């Protein structure tokens, strides 16, 4: 075994001094021995590092270092030579936790496997790579270099990988950190690199690291949340470009042209071959070179061009340079050691959303509203959050309801206009009027020196203080029309007096009624808060692990009086709201106390104690004398059915085959976590498109746990009444009233067919009639291997056809009539990932087991089905047997792709 390097020894000495008082416990001996061995520098197959909730308070004492609110728990130390101990930077593989100190259980924190680079002489550090972009919160976390060479990060469900290197069967023998580029590296037994993190950048590229077309950088969501954020650095045919990703259209706000290294954007370029961008080792420049398929040397190119990351000459040449896309959209140059005179990249008012929507950025990021008469700050104490119109714009309003005007602002522009093609409108008047008459246009920009017009359907920060003779902006605002008094001619003074008197009395009566309503409303709210909670609500207060509890007044303020209704379901109405920190939430009100109370308690009890990226997060609840509210993260893209079954061509175009595969996998991972990742198994019992929500990135979140049931580990099934949704309910529940995890598997199979097809499983409007019921039609098409006709999505490659063939077979395995023959959800996850193949499964041999789904209920002949599953097992899946002797696919065995 190779002895630790000098830097590792110094770190161990420091660690020993810090932990000497704890070293009497076996736990500390284990971890001290770990960091005092070569495993802290290099891993071999079957090496791992795990920590659990029971010992986390001890493990957290091993924190490497902290700065501000962040903590880093070490996994791998630098494996560099002793001569590099005094290097201006050192790299570590750590678990990043955006909290300090760590004094509570693991479920209170989020963990991300990351590489950090720090200056050993100061507290200067940067996170340059993350494995799992979506942080995890679990009672158990383990990083393992498996015997098959796959590096995996797992949680409580050991079979379902949270993240993996996908290197199973590729000859991996060991793992360590490398210096140039800074990277986590997996090598074979001859030392050849099999996989490295530098080839999969997240938000940062560094010295000697390459960026290819399609390998974009994506910012963090916030300074403490590494999940994919709003901004992207893309390598395009003309060079580098920064985008702000928005629901309508991506906004390009910065570009670096490869031809002349100018900060400009061109619509098209002539490139002799595929190119690449990298940060050179010696010159600290961005180099554009021809890509020959091998990323080996980032050198100066005379044919292409270079872009210096530093202005003029510097006294200190940086040893390492990194280019990081930060959460606010700023492309920042980081150097070790820190060097002044770094190149200016977009910052301040050159960022597209520096002052929020309807915000005006002046000077050095001084924010204000566009016009105080028409707009108000979203947050009176923080002007950078933006503003809102005083009168919400109405599409195609009548003249009596709202008057539309175009508010003129001189010397104002939007930063993205310099990088966006202008509209074909030749005059300022035409530019303004076309926007005014376009219901969805909110801003019109006119540049007088180039006669360029731009329209925007979304409003972000605008940039002020520009040349008033050149830049003109028109902002669409709505105002209420002034009503002019009209004199009513009457035949006599007495008649006029009576009318006036009646009008005054009527107005007073209306005012009196409004005052009474207001007093009643205030009194009712006061009574709600004063009344004692009933026994069930007191029990909720005493339950541990629940999310935040709000009172009725809080919920009323969060929803601003329940003014905006998002939708209505079987158990209540959903309103839009906003927490005090600005987080948008969806507030579900349970209408029927008798019917909804049981669903409410189930949802709070179940969702309060679990956390998974593919499950909708419960932010809080309110239980106050008959009022029941649940506060969830707001999902701006709504539910899956609004996309799958939409007639909107734009929505359908966004629902590509790759996106559908990602959605299906996300749903499966969420359900698998419910079944296997929690202390007590959870059965959802209502999996359907309406209960799958999509976030801004079209990532799936399983929602609505009102029908869910907890299943203790000693229970194989329970009996319950039927309350699910027809078309998604398993036959074992329908006919016997028996539920277990396989009921969710059946529902997922029916849902998976709708994800594949982009339509409802039963649609009476479909022609010809034989296609009306999709499962039956799809079965015969798939059996004949007419794969491409099964989906309305565009299949762009043979890989897409292969994945579709795999996915339709997974769907039919999930809906087998005999529940014991259906695969478990962890197995479904592995099949969707391609770790287990069903490509060669003969559907004809499953026919007898699918007669229920094929609208011909049967007593189920098992022989052929068992034979087919046994054949499938010989193809790479182990087939276990339940107590009934019926075979089913095991989730414990994975085969290579």
C-alpha positions in Angstrom: 0.0 0.0 0.0 1.3 3.4 -0.9 1.8 5.7 2.1 -0.2 9.0 2.3 1.4 12.1 0.8 2.8 15.0 2.9 -0.5 17.0 2.4 -2.5 14.0 3.6 -0.2 13.5 6.6 -0.6 17.2 7.6 -4.3 16.9 7.3 -4.3 13.7 9.4 -2.3 15.4 12.1 -4.7 18.2 12.3 -7.7 15.9 12.3 -6.1 13.8 15.0 -5.7 16.8 17.3 -9.2 17.8 16.7 -10.7 14.4 17.4 -8.4 13.0 20.1 -11.0 13.3 22.8 -13.4 11.2 20.8 -11.0 8.5 19.7 -12.0 6.1 22.4 -15.2 5.1 20.6 -15.2 2.4 17.9 -16.8 4.8 15.5 -13.9 7.2 15.6 -11.4 4.4 15.3 -13.1 3.3 12.1 -13.0 6.8 10.5 -9.5 7.6 11.9 -8.3 4.4 10.4 -10.0 5.2 7.1 -8.2 8.6 6.8 -4.9 7.1 8.0 -4.9 4.6 5.1 -4.4 4.7 1.4 -8.1 4.4 1.0 -8.3 8.2 1.7 -6.2 8.7 -1.4 -7.3 5.9 -3.8 -10.1 3.4 -3.8 -10.1 -0.1 -5.2 -13.0 -2.2 -6.1 -15.5 -2.9 -3.3 -14.3 0.2 -1.3 -17.1 2.3 0.1 -17.8 5.1 2.6 -21.2 5.2 4.4 -22.8 7.2 7.1 -26.1 6.8 8.8 -28.5 8.8 10.9 -27.5 7.0 14.1 -23.9 8.0 13.9 -24.1 11.2 12.0 -23.6 13.5 14.9 -20.2 11.7 15.4 -19.3 11.7 11.7 -20.0 15.5 11.4 -17.2 16.1 13.8 -14.9 15.0 10.9 -15.9 18.1 8.9 -13.0 19.0 6.7 -13.5 22.8 7.1 -16.4 25.2 6.9 -16.8 28.7 5.6 -19.9 30.7 6.3 -23.0 28.5 6.3 -21.4 25.5 4.5 -19.7 22.3 5.7 -17.6 19.8 3.7 -17.3 16.1 4.8 -14.2 14.5 3.3 -14.2 11.4 1.1 -11.0 11.5 -0.9 -7.9 13.6 -0.2 -5.5 14.9 -2.9 -3.3 12.2 -4.4 -0.6 14.5 -5.6 3.1 14.3 -4.9 4.8 15.8 -1.8 6.4 18.6 -3.9 2.9 19.9 -4.6 2.0 20.3 -1.0 2.7 24.1 -1.3 0.6 24.3 -4.4 -1.8 27.3 -4.5 -4.7 24.9 -4.7 -5.7 21.4 -3.5 -8.7 19.4 -4.7 -10.9 17.2 -2.5 -13.9 14.9 -3.0 -16.4 15.7 -0.3 -20.0 15.7 0.7 -21.2 19.3 0.4 -23.8 20.3 3.1 -25.1 23.9 2.9 -25.4 24.1 6.7 -23.0 24.7 9.7 -22.7 23.5 12.3 -24.2 20.0 11.9 -25.9 19.2 15.2 -29.0 17.3 14.2 -30.0 14.1 12.3 -29.3 13.6 8.7 -32.9 14.2 7.5 -32.4 17.9 8.5 -29.7 18.3 5.8 -29.1 18.0 2.1 -26.0 16.1 0.8 -24.3 16.5 -2.6 -21.2 14.6 -3.7 -18.8 17.3 -5.0 -15.3 18.2 -5.9 -14.0 21.4 -4.2 -10.8 23.3 -4.9 -9.3 25.4 -2.1 -6.3 27.5 -1.3 -4.6 25.7 1.6 -3.3 29.0 3.1 -6.7 30.7 3.2 -10.4 29.9 3.4 -10.8 30.7 -0.3 -12.6 27.7 -2.0 -15.0 26.8 -4.8 -17.2 23.8 -5.6 -16.3 23.0 -9.2 -18.2 19.8 -9.8 -21.3 17.9 -8.4 -22.3 14.3 -9.0 -25.9 14.5 -7.9 -27.2 17.9 -8.9 -30.3 17.3 -6.8 -29.2 17.1 -3.2 -30.5 14.2 -1.2 -31.8 13.9 2.3 -31.9 10.4 3.8 -31.2 8.4 6.9 -28.4 6.5 5.2 -26.0 7.5 2.4 -23.3 5.4 0.9 -20.7 5.9 -1.9 -19.5 2.6 -3.3 -17.1 1.5 -6.0 -18.8 -1.8 -6.8 -17.1 -5.0 -7.9 -18.4 -4.5 -11.5 -16.6 -1.1 -11.7 -19.6 1.1 -11.3 -19.3 4.0 -8.9 -22.7 4.6 -7.3 -24.2 6.8 -4.7 -27.1 5.1 -2.9 -29.5 5.9 -0.1 -31.8 3.8 2.0 -32.9 1.9 -1.0 -29.6 0.2 -1.8 -30.8 -1.2 -5.1 -31.7 2.2 -6.7 -28.7 4.4 -7.5 -29.2 8.1 -6.8 -26.2 8.7 -9.1 -23.7 6.5 -10.9 -20.8 6.7 -13.3 -22.4 4.1 -15.6 -19.1 2.2 -15.9 -20.2 -1.3 -15.0 -18.3 -3.9 -17.0 -15.8 -1.4 -18.4 -12.7 -2.7 -16.6 -12.5 -0.1 -13.8 -10.0 -1.1 -11.1 -9.4 2.0 -9.0 -10.5 5.6 -8.3 -8.5 8.7 -7.3 -8.3 12.5 -7.9 -6.3 14.0 -10.7 -4.8 17.4 -11.0 -4.9 18.5 -14.6 -7.7 18.8 -15.2 -9.0 18.6 -11.7 -11.2 15.6 -11.8 -12.4 12.4 -10.2 -10.9 9.6 -12.3 -11.7 5.9 -12.7 -8.8 3.8 -14.2 -8.4 0.3 -15.3 -5.6 -2.0 -13.9 -3.1 -0.6 -16.5 -3.7 3.0 -15.4 -5.8 4.0 -18.5 -8.6 6.4 -17.8 -12.0 4.8 -18.2 -14.1 7.7 -16.9 -13.5 11.1 -15.4 -15.8 13.8 -14.1 -14.1 16.5 -16.2 -15.9 15.0 -19.2 -19.2 15.7 -17.6 -19.0 19.3 -16.4 -21.8 20.8 -14.3 -21.4 24.6 -13.9 -17.5 24.9 -14.1 -14.7 24.2 -16.5 -11.0 24.6 -15.5 -7.5 24.5 -16.8 -6.9 21.8 -19.5 -10.7 21.0 -19.5 -12.7 20.8 -22.7 -16.2 22.0 -23.6 -17.8 20.4 -26.7 -21.0 21.1 -28.5 -23.9 19.6 -26.4 -21.8 19.6 -23.2 -23.3 22.7 -21.7 -22.7 24.3 -18.3 -25.8 24.9 -16.1 -25.8 27.2 -13.1 -26.9 26.4 -9.6 -30.4 27.4 -8.5 -29.0 29.5 -5.7 -25.8 29.9 -3.8 -26.7 26.9 -1.6 -28.7 24.8 -4.0 -26.8 22.9 -6.7 -29.8 21.7 -8.6 -29.9 23.0 -12.2 -30.7 26.6 -12.3 -32.0 29.2 -14.8 -28.7 29.9 -16.7 -26.8 27.9 -19.3 -23.5 28.3 -21.1 -23.7 26.6 -24.5 -21.0 25.9 -27.0 -22.5 26.6 -30.4 -21.1 26.6 -33.9 -20.1 30.3 -33.6 -18.6 30.1 -30.2 -19.9 30.4 -26.6 -23.3 31.8 -25.6 -25.0 32.5 -22.3 -28.8 31.8 -22.1 -31.4 32.5 -19.5 -33.8 29.6 -19.8 -37.4 30.8 -19.5 -40.8 29.2 -20.0 -41.4 31.0 -23.3 -38.1 31.3 -25.1 -34.4 31.0 -24.0 -32.9 34.5 -23.8 -29.3 34.8 -25.1 -27.6 37.6 -23.2 -23.8 37.2 -23.9 -21.7 35.6 -26.7 -18.1 35.0 -27.5 -17.5 34.6 -31.2 -14.7 32.1 -32.1 -13.7 33.8 -35.4 -12.4 37.0 -33.9 -12.8 36.5 -30.1 -15.2 39.4 -30.1 -18.1 39.7 -27.6 -20.7 39.6 -30.4 -23.1 37.1 -31.8 -23.5 36.0 -35.4 -26.4 34.1 -36.8 -24.3 31.7 -38.8 -20.6 30.8 -39.1 -18.4 28.8 -41.5 -16.5 26.2 -39.6 -14.1 23.9 -41.4 -14.7 21.1 -38.9 -16.2 20.4 -35.5 -14.6 22.6 -32.9 -14.0 22.6 -29.2 -13.3 25.1 -26.4 -10.8 24.7 -23.6 -8.9 26.7 -21.0 -5.2 26.6 -21.8 -2.6 25.6 -19.2 0.0 28.3 -19.7 -1.8 31.3 -21.2 -5.0 31.2 -19.2 -7.0 31.8 -22.4 -10.1 30.2 -23.9 -8.9 28.4 -26.9 -11.0 27.4 -29.9 -9.6 24.4 -31.7 -10.7 21.8 -34.2 -12.0 18.7 -32.4 -10.4 15.5 -33.7 -12.2 13.1 -31.3 -9.4 13.1 -28.7 -9.2 15.6 -25.9 -5.5 15.6 -25.0 -3.8 18.9 -25.4 -5.3 22.4 -25.0 -2.7 24.6 -26.8 -2.6 27.9 -28.6 -4.2 27.7 -32.1 -3.1 30.0 -34.9 -5.9 28.9 -37.1 -8.7 29.5 -34.7 -8.6 32.2 -32.0 -8.0 32.8 -28.3 -9.8 34.9 -25.7 -7.7 36.0 -22.7 -9.4 35.7 -19.3 -7.2 38.4 -17.9 -6.7 42.1 -18.9 -3.2 43.1 -19.9 -0.2 41.6 -18.1 -0.4 40.2 -14.6 2.3 40.1 -12.0 1.3 36.7 -10.8 0.6 34.0 -13.4 -2.3 31.8 -12.1 -1.5 28.1 -11.7 -5.1 27.2 -12.3 -8.0 29.0 -13.8 -11.7 28.1 -13.7 -14.7 29.5 -15.5 -17.8 29.2 -13.4 -21.4 30.0 -14.4 -22.9 31.2 -11.1 -26.5 31.1 -10.0 -27.2 34.7 -10.9 -26.0 34.2 -14.5 -22.6 35.7 -14.0 -19.8 33.9 -15.9 -17.0 34.4 -13.3 -13.2 33.8 -13.7 -11.7 32.0 -10.7 -8.0 31.7 -10.2 -5.5 30.1 -7.9 -3.8 32.0 -6.5 -6.3 34.9 -6.8 -5.3 37.3 -9.6 -6.5 40.8 -10.2 -7.5 42.3 -13.5 -9.6 39.4 -14.5 -11.7 39.7 -17.7 -15.1 41.3 -17.2 -17.9 38.9 -17.9 -21.7 39.7 -17.7 -22.5 41.2 -14.3 -24.6 43.9 -12.8 -27.0 45.5 -15.3 -25.7 43.2 -18.1 -27.4 40.3 -16.4 -30.9 39.7 -17.8 -32.7 39.4 -14.4 -30.5 41.5 -12.0 -33.5 43.6 -10.8 -36.3 41.1 -11.3 -39.4 41.4 -13.5 -40.4 45.0 -14.4 -37.2 46.2 -12.6 -35.0 48.9 -14.0 -31.2 48.5 -13.5 -29.1 51.7 -13.4 -25.4 52.3 -12.7 -23.9 49.7 -10.5 -27.0 47.5 -10.1 -29.3 50.1 -8.5 -32.8 48.7 -8.9 -36.2 50.4 -9.0 -39.6 49.9 -10.7 -40.0 51.1 -14.3 -42.6 53.6 -13.3 -43.9 54.3 -9.7 -47.4 55.1 -11.1 -48.0 51.8 -12.8 -45.8 49.4 -10.9 -45.1 48.4 -7.2 -42.2 46.5 -5.6 -42.7 42.8 -5.0 -40.7 43.3 -1.8 -40.5 46.8 -0.2 -37.2 45.9 1.6 -35.5 44.3 -1.4 -35.8 46.2 -4.7 -33.8 43.5 -6.6 -36.7 41.1 -6.5 -38.6 43.1 -9.1 -42.0 44.7 -9.4 -45.5 43.9 -10.4 -48.1 45.9 -12.4 -50.7 47.7 -10.3 -53.4 46.5 -12.8 -53.0 43.0 -14.1 -53.1 43.0 -17.9 -56.2 41.3 -19.4 -56.0 39.7 -22.8 -58.4 41.3 -25.3 -60.3 43.3 -22.7 -63.4 45.2 -23.4 -63.1 49.0 -23.4 -65.2 49.2 -20.2 -63.0 46.8 -18.3 -59.5 48.1 -19.1 -57.7 50.5 -21.3 -54.3 49.5 -22.7 -51.6 52.1 -23.2 -47.9 51.8 -24.3 -45.8 53.6 -21.7 -42.7 55.1 -23.3 -39.3 54.9 -21.7 -36.3 56.7 -23.3 -32.8 55.4 -22.8 -34.0 51.9 -21.8 -33.2 48.6 -23.4 -32.9 44.9 -22.7 -29.5 43.2 -22.7 -30.6 40.2 -24.8 -31.6 42.4 -27.8 -27.9 42.6 -28.8 -27.8 38.9 -29.3 -31.3 38.3 -30.8 -32.4 38.8 -34.4 -34.5 41.9 -35.0 -38.1 41.7 -36.3 -38.9 42.7 -39.8 -40.6 46.0 -38.8 -39.3 49.1 -40.5 -40.6 51.9 -38.3 -41.0 52.8 -34.6 -44.7 53.3 -35.0 -45.2 49.9 -36.6 -43.0 48.3 -33.9 -45.1 49.8 -31.1 -48.5 49.2 -32.7 -47.9 45.6 -33.6 -47.0 44.9 -29.9 -50.0 46.9 -28.7 -52.4 44.7 -30.8 -50.7 41.5 -29.9 -52.3 40.1 -26.8 -49.2 38.3 -25.6 -46.6 41.0 -26.4 -45.6 42.9 -23.3 -42.7 45.1 -24.4 -41.6 46.7 -27.6 -38.0 48.0 -28.1 -36.9 50.3 -30.9 -33.3 51.2 -31.6 -33.1 54.4 -33.8 -29.5 54.1 -35.0 -30.1 50.6 -36.6 -33.9 50.7 -37.0 -34.1 47.4 -35.1 -37.4 46.3 -33.4 -37.7 43.6 -30.7 -40.8 42.3 -28.9 -40.9 40.4 -25.6 -43.6 38.1 -24.3 -42.0 37.9 -20.9 -40.7 40.8 -18.8 -37.3 40.6 -17.0 -34.9 43.4 -15.9 -34.4 46.3 -18.2 -31.3 48.4 -18.5 -31.5 52.2 -18.1 -29.2 55.1 -18.4 -28.5 54.6 -22.1 -28.5 57.1 -24.9 -32.0 58.6 -24.9 -31.7 59.5 -28.6 -31.1 55.9 -29.6 -33.0 53.5 -27.2 -36.7 53.6 -26.8 -38.9 51.1 -24.9 -42.6 50.8 -24.8 -44.2 48.9 -21.9 -47.7 47.6 -22.1 -49.8 48.6 -19.1 -53.5 48.4 -18.3 -55.5 51.2 -16.5 -59.1 51.5 -15.4 -61.1 54.1 -17.5 -62.3 57.2 -15.8 -66.1 57.4 -15.8 -67.5 60.8 -16.5 -70.6 62.0 -14.8 -73.6 62.2 -17.1 -76.6 64.4 -16.3 -80.0 62.8 -16.5 -82.6 65.2 -17.8 -85.9 65.0 -15.9 -89.1 66.9 -16.2 -89.0 68.4 -12.7 -86.7 69.2 -9.7 -88.6 66.8 -7.4 -88.0 63.9 -9.7 -84.2 64.7 -9.7 -84.2 65.0 -5.9 -85.8 61.6 -5.5 -83.3 60.0 -7.8 -80.4 61.5 -5.9 -81.8 60.6 -2.5 -82.5 57.0 -3.7 -78.9 56.8 -5.0 -77.4 58.1 -1.8 -79.5 55.7 0.4 -78.6 52.7 -1.9 -74.9 53.6 -1.7 -75.1 53.8 2.1 -76.9 50.5 2.2 -74.2 48.9 0.1 -71.5 50.4 2.3 -73.3 49.1 5.4 -73.6 45.6 4.0 -69.9 45.6 3.1 -68.9 46.8 6.6 -71.0 44.0 8.1 -69.4 41.4 5.8 -66.0 42.7 6.7 -66.7 42.5 10.4 -68.2 39.0 10.1 -65.1 37.9 8.1 -62.7 39.3 10.7 -64.8 37.8 13.6 -64.8 34.4 11.8 -61.1 34.4 11.3 -60.6 35.5 15.0 -62.9 32.7 16.1 -61.0 30.2 14.0 -57.8 31.2 15.7 -59.3 31.3 19.2 -61.1 27.9 19.2 -59.3 25.0 20.7 -57.9 22.3 18.4 -59.7 19.0 18.5 -58.0 15.8 19.7 -56.9 14.9 16.2 -55.2 18.2 15.7 -53.5 18.1 19.0 -52.2 14.6 18.0 -50.8 16.2 14.8 -49.0 18.7 17.0 -47.4 16.0 18.9 -46.2 14.0 15.9 -42.5 14.3 15.2 -41.0 14.9 11.8 -43.9 16.9 10.4 -43.4 20.0 8.2 -44.2 23.6 9.3 -47.6 24.1 10.8 -49.5 27.3 9.9 -52.6 28.9 11.4 -55.6 30.1 9.4 -54.4 33.7 9.4 -51.0 32.6 8.0 -52.7 30.7 5.1 -55.0 33.6 4.4 -52.0 35.9 4.1 -50.0 33.4 2.0 -52.8 33.1 -0.5 -53.7 36.9 -0.3 -57.2 36.0 0.6 -57.6 32.9 -1.7 -57.8 35.1 -4.8 -56.1 32.9 -7.4 -57.5 29.4 -7.9 -55.2 27.0 -9.7 -57.7 24.1 -9.9 -60.2 21.9 -8.2 -59.9 18.2 -7.4 -62.0 15.5 -5.8 -61.2 16.6 -2.2 -60.7 20.3 -2.5 -59.6 23.5 -4.2 -56.0 24.5 -4.9 -54.9 28.1 -4.6 -51.7 30.0 -5.5 -49.7 31.4 -2.7 -46.3 32.8 -1.7 -44.3 32.2 1.5 -42.6 35.1 3.3 -39.3 34.2 1.6 -40.9 34.6 -1.8 -41.2 30.8 -2.5 -44.3 30.1 -4.6 -46.6 27.4 -3.2 -49.8 25.6 -4.1 -52.3 25.6 -1.2 -54.8 22.7 -1.2 -57.9 23.3 0.8 -59.9 20.2 1.9 -63.5 21.2 1.4 -65.4 18.2 2.8 -64.5 17.6 6.5 -66.2 14.2 6.6 -64.6 13.0 3.4 -61.4 15.0 3.3 -60.2 14.7 6.9 -59.0 11.1 6.4 -57.2 12.0 3.2 -55.7 15.1 5.0 -54.2 13.1 7.9 -52.9 10.5 5.5 -51.1 13.1 3.4 -49.6 14.9 6.3 -48.5 11.8 8.1 -46.9 10.3 4.9 -45.4 13.3 3.2 -44.2 14.9 6.5 -41.6 12.2 7.0 -40.2 11.5 3.5 -38.1 13.4 1.0 -37.2 12.5 -2.5 -36.5 14.5 -5.7 -39.3 12.9 -7.6 -41.9 13.4 -4.8 -43.8 16.7 -4.4 -42.5 18.5 -1.4 -44.9 19.3 1.4 -44.0 22.7 2.8 -46.5 22.8 5.6 -50.1 22.3 6.7 -52.9 24.0 8.6 -55.3 22.1 10.9 -57.5 24.5 12.8 -61.1 23.6 13.8 -62.6 22.3 10.6 -60.1 24.0 8.3 -57.6 21.8 6.5 -54.9 23.1 4.2 -51.8 21.5 2.6 -49.0 23.7 1.3 -46.9 22.2 -1.5 -44.1 23.5 -3.8 -45.7 25.2 -6.7 -45.1 23.4 -10.0 -45.5 25.9 -12.8 -45.9 23.4 -15.6 -49.0 21.8 -14.0 -49.9 18.1 -14.2 -48.7 15.6 -16.8 -52.2 15.1 -18.3 -52.2 18.8 -19.4 -49.2 18.0 -21.6 -49.9 14.4 -22.7 -53.5 15.1 -23.8 -53.1 18.7 -24.9 -54.0 19.9 -28.4 -51.4 22.7 -28.1 -48.7 21.9 -30.7 -46.1 23.9 -28.8 -46.5 21.8 -25.7 -46.5 18.6 -27.7 -43.2 19.7 -29.4 -41.6 20.2 -26.0 -42.7 16.7 -24.9 -40.0 15.0 -27.0 -39.2 11.3 -26.7 -36.1 11.9 -24.5 -38.2 14.1 -22.2 -40.9 11.4 -21.9 -38.2 8.8 -21.0 -36.9 11.1 -18.3 -40.5 11.7 -17.0 -41.2 7.9 -16.9 -37.9 7.2 -15.1 -38.6 10.0 -12.6 -42.1 8.7 -11.8 -40.7 5.2 -11.3 -37.9 6.4 -9.0 -40.4 8.3 -6.9 -42.7 5.2 -6.5 -39.7 2.9 -5.9 -38.7 5.2 -3.0 -42.2 5.0 -1.5 -42.0 1.2 -1.7 -38.5 0.6 -0.6 -36.8 3.8 0.7 -38.9 4.5 3.8 -39.2 3.0 7.2 -42.7 1.7 6.4 -43.6 0.9 2.9 -46.0 3.4 1.3 -48.6 2.4 -1.3 -49.8 5.4 -3.3 -53.0 3.8 -4.8 -53.7 6.7 -7.2 -51.0 6.8 -9.8 -52.4 8.6 -12.9 -51.3 11.6 -15.1 -53.3 14.0 -13.0 -51.2 13.2 -10.0 -47.9 13.7 -11.7 -46.7 17.3 -11.6 -43.9 18.8 -13.7 -41.5 21.5 -12.6 -39.9 24.2 -14.7 -37.5 21.6 -16.2 -40.3 19.1 -16.9 -39.0 16.8 -14.2 -41.7 14.6 -12.7 -43.0 14.9 -9.1 -45.4 12.2 -7.8 -48.2 14.0 -5.9 -51.6 13.6 -4.1 -51.1 11.1 -1.3 -54.7 11.3 0.0 -55.4 7.6 -0.8 -52.1 6.3 0.2 -51.6 3.5 2.8 -48.7 2.5 5.1 -47.7 -1.1 4.9 -45.7 -2.4 7.9 -42.7 -4.6 7.1 -44.4 -7.6 8.6 -47.4 -7.2 6.3 -47.6 -8.6 2.8 -50.9 -7.0 1.9 -54.0 -5.3 3.5 -57.7 -5.1 2.7 -59.2 -1.8 1.9 -62.2 -0.3 0.1 -62.0 0.7 -3.5 -61.4 4.5 -3.9 -59.0 4.7 -6.8 -59.4 5.9 -10.4 -61.0 3.4 -13.0 -58.6 2.5 -15.7 -55.6 2.6 -13.4 -56.8 0.2 -10.6 -55.3 -3.3 -10.4 -57.6 -6.3 -10.9 -56.5 -7.7 -7.5 -57.8 -4.6 -5.8 -61.0 -4.5 -7.9 -62.0 -8.1 -7.5 -60.6 -9.0 -4.0 -60.1 -5.7 -2.2 -56.5 -6.6 -1.6 -53.7 -4.0 -1.9 -49.9 -4.2 -1.9 -47.1 -2.5 -3.8 -48.0 -4.4 -7.0 -51.2 -2.2 -7.2 -49.0 0.8 -7.9 -46.9 -1.3 -10.4 -50.1 -1.9 -12.3 -51.1 1.7 -12.3 -47.7 2.7 -13.4 -47.9 0.3 -16.4 -51.2 1.9 -17.5 -49.7 5.4 -17.1 -46.5 4.3 -19.0 -48.6 3.4 -22.0 -50.1 6.9 -22.0 -46.7 8.5 -21.7 -45.6 6.4 -24.7 -48.6 7.1 -26.8 -49.3 10.8 -25.9 -53.0 10.0 -25.6 -55.5 8.4 -23.2 -55.7 4.7 -23.1 -59.4 4.8 -24.0 -60.3 7.5 -26.5 -63.7 7.1 -28.3 -62.8 9.9 -30.8 -59.9 7.9 -32.3 -60.2 6.6 -35.8 -60.0 3.8 -36.9 -61.9 2.1 -34.1 -59.4 -0.6 -33.5 -57.1 2.1 -32.2 -59.7 3.4 -29.8 -58.4 1.2 -26.9 -54.6 1.7 -26.9 -53.4 -1.3 -24.7 -55.0 -3.9 -27.0 -53.9 -2.2 -30.2 -50.4 -1.6 -28.9 -50.0 -5.2 -27.9 -50.6 -6.6 -31.4 -48.4 -3.8 -33.0 -45.6 -4.5 -30.5 -45.9 -8.3 -31.1 -45.5 -7.6 -34.8 -42.5 -5.3 -34.0 -44.3 -2.3 -35.5 -42.6 -0.2 -32.9 -42.5 3.3 -34.3 -46.3 3.6 -34.6 -46.8 3.2 -30.9 -45.9 6.9 -30.1 -46.8 10.3 -31.4 -43.3 11.5 -30.5 -40.5 11.8 -33.1 -37.9 9.0 -32.9 -34.6 10.4 -34.1 -32.4 7.3 -33.9 -32.2 3.6 -33.6 -31.5 4.1 -29.9 -34.9 5.7 -29.6 -36.6 2.8 -31.3 -34.7 0.4 -29.0 -35.8 2.3 -25.9 -39.4 2.4 -27.1 -39.3 -1.4 -27.7 -38.0 -1.8 -24.1 -40.5 0.6 -22.6 -43.7 -1.0 -24.1 -42.5 -4.4 -22.8 -42.0 -2.9 -19.4 -45.5 -1.5 -19.5 -47.0 -4.9 -20.3 -45.0 -6.7 -17.6 -46.4 -4.1 -15.1 -50.0 -4.9 -16.0 -50.0 -8.7 -15.8 -53.2 -9.9 -14.1 -51.4 -12.0 -11.5 -49.7 -9.4 -9.1 -47.0 -11.8 -8.1 -45.7 -11.9 -11.7 -45.4 -8.1 -12.0 -41.8 -6.7 -11.4 -41.1 -4.6 -8.4 -40.6 -0.9 -8.9 -36.8 -1.0 -8.2 -36.7 -3.5 -11.0 -38.7 -1.2 -13.2 -36.3 1.6 -12.5 -33.3 -0.6 -13.5 -35.2 -1.7 -16.7 -35.9 2.0 -17.6 -32.2 2.8 -17.1 -31.2 0.0 -19.4 -29.5 -2.0 -16.7 -31.9 -4.9 -17.3 -33.1 -5.6 -20.8 -36.5 -6.8 -21.9 -35.8 -6.3 -25.6 -36.2 -9.9 -26.5 -39.2 -10.8 -24.4 -41.8 -12.6 -26.5 -45.1 -10.8 -25.9 -47.1 -13.7 -27.3 -46.2 -15.8 -24.3 -47.6 -13.1 -22.0 -51.0 -13.0 -23.8 -52.8 -15.2 -21.3 -51.7 -13.0 -18.4 -52.8 -9.8 -20.1 -56.4 -10.8 -20.8 -57.7 -8.5 -18.1 -56.0 -5.5 -19.6 -56.9 -6.7 -23.1 -60.6 -6.4 -22.0 -61.1 -10.2 -21.6 -60.9 -11.1 -17.9 -59.6 -14.6 -17.3 -58.6 -17.1 -14.6 -55.0 -16.7 -15.9 -53.0 -19.6 -17.3 -49.6 -19.4 -15.8 -47.5 -21.9 -17.7 -46.5 -19.8 -20.7 -46.0 -16.7 -18.7 -43.7 -18.4 -16.2 -41.7 -19.9 -19.1 -41.4 -16.4 -20.7 -40.2 -14.9 -17.4 -37.7 -17.7 -17.0 -36.3 -17.0 -20.5 -36.1 -13.3 -19.5 -34.2 -14.4 -16.4 -31.7 -16.3 -18.5 -31.2 -13.0 -20.5 -29.8 -11.2 -17.4 -32.6 -11.1 -14.7 -32.7 -13.4 -11.8 -36.2 -14.9 -11.2 -37.1 -15.5 -7.6 -40.1 -17.2 -6.3 -42.8 -16.1 -3.8 -44.4 -18.3 -1.3 -47.1 -19.2 -3.9 -44.4 -20.6 -6.1 -45.1 -18.0 -8.9 -42.0 -16.5 -10.5 -41.3 -12.8 -10.5 -38.5 -10.5 -11.6 -36.0 -9.8 -8.8 -34.7 -6.3 -8.2 -31.5 -7.5 -6.6 -29.7 -8.6 -9.7 -28.5 -6.2 -12.4 -26.9 -7.0 -15.7 -24.8 -4.8 -17.9 -26.2 -2.9 -20.7 
